[in-house]
Amino acid sequence: MKKQLHQLYKVITIIIIIILIVPSLFTQSTRAGLTDDLEKQINEKQSQIKELEKKVAELKNSIKDKQQQQTTLKKQIGLLEGQIAELESEIQLIREKINTANLEIQKLNAEISQKENDISAQKEYLTMAIRTINEYDQETPFEMVLKNSSFSDFLNQIQYIETLQEAVQDNLISIKNLKTELEGSRQQQEEFRGKLQVLNIELTGKNLALGFQKDDKEDLLTTTKNQEKKYQTQLQELQRMRQEIQKEIYSLEDKLRLAIDPSSIPKAKRGLLEWPLKNGLTQGYGPTSETGFINNVYSFHNGIDIGASIGDPVRAAYDGTINGVGNDGKYAYGKWVTINHHNGLVTLYGHLSSQKVSNGQKVKRGEVIGYAGSTGFSTGPHLHFTVYAANTFKIESRWYGLLPMGGSINPMNYLE
């Protein structure tokens, strides 16, 4: 009888440990099986992304050599076709990144679901074990001695309870670790969702830009009828008009800078404004003799130029209200947006491929207001960013569109 009772305790102990430990091992194995396929797909996508990134980089380098003002119709068509090919490759790259991000989210969803099931199962096993321990806790040591036919059986029962308590402790640690893993997976999930949102914004910009580039190519072929002589005539007239407009802007703003009321603008403070694009500076603010862009049209650059690819998202530098949206065609700032920040400053975003906002709209710092391009008087894709003193800012109508102007301030006084 004693031997049978002793064996019974051992069997029960082993069963309880198996109940507490084996399901955890099983669910971990199941989880691995659920995510292996997704992991494989993700790795394949990442390989494709690397190849596409290489292709896009090659196209960018090829286009850099063609971004100066084109002097022949063939070269201009070649530039537009190159930009179209670049945009198409970038769109394909972004789509692959979106697919990868979606796979990552699916993988994390599977892991989160499995971890939640693991925690639930572990809690059930924990409840069962605690209930068993509580049943033994109801008995006093004296009652346990009387209940067992020998002191040896009593010790076996005590050992069984201790083993069960150790298993419970291990179970609690396992639940804690699972909760930590679960929180990590949820954070990763949010990161990928944020990444997905950014990629979708980029895709929108690139698709819009692609449409405009194709339209520009068709318009050029239509207006020139694919004839070099007509193109040269148009180009000469375009250059003449562009230069006249730039001279007018320079002359007007040279006077408006003198009208700036220093007490009406914020004191210079780095970081007051956010960079509208996180790319490198290609031309600074101030006299062109110092900015490195010397020409015979104007001698003062009223803003800064930031390098960009066509269709890159452009973001508001600070909270404010859209107080101007215009399109100057092939002249001045092309497609542009201005924001009144209600702190004495107005910012201008020029040469956009498209605008995403409308007059009177409230915007927040970092919100996408448009997409970078090369519209207006531009020799290549970039963002022209100007900061004006609000007390001097105005928008006047011209034959080619609305023209924003004012007394400019060095944007670097306020950018991070």
Buried (B, 14 or more C-beta within 10 A) or exposed (E): EEEEBBEEBBEBBEEBBEBBBEBBEEBBEEBEEBBEEBEEBBEEBEEBBEEBBEBBEEBBEEBEEBBEBBEEBEEBBBBBBBBBBBBBBBBBBBBBBBBBBBBBBBBBEBBBEBBBBBBEBBEEBBEBBBEBBEEBEEEEEEEBBEEBEEEEBBEBBBEBBEBBBEBBEBBEEBBEEBEEBBEEBBEBBEBBEEBBEBBEBBBBBBBBBBEBBBEBBEEBBEEBEEEEEEBBEBBEEBEEBBBEBBEBBBEBBBEBBEEBEEEEBBEEEEEBBBBBBEBEBBBBBBEBEEBEBEEEBBEBBBBBBBBBBBBBBBBBBBBBBBBBBBBBEBBBBBBBBBBBBEBBBBBBBBBBBBBBBEEEBEBEEEBBBBBBBBBBBBEBBBBBBBBBBBBBBEBEEEEBBBBBBBBBBBBBBBBE
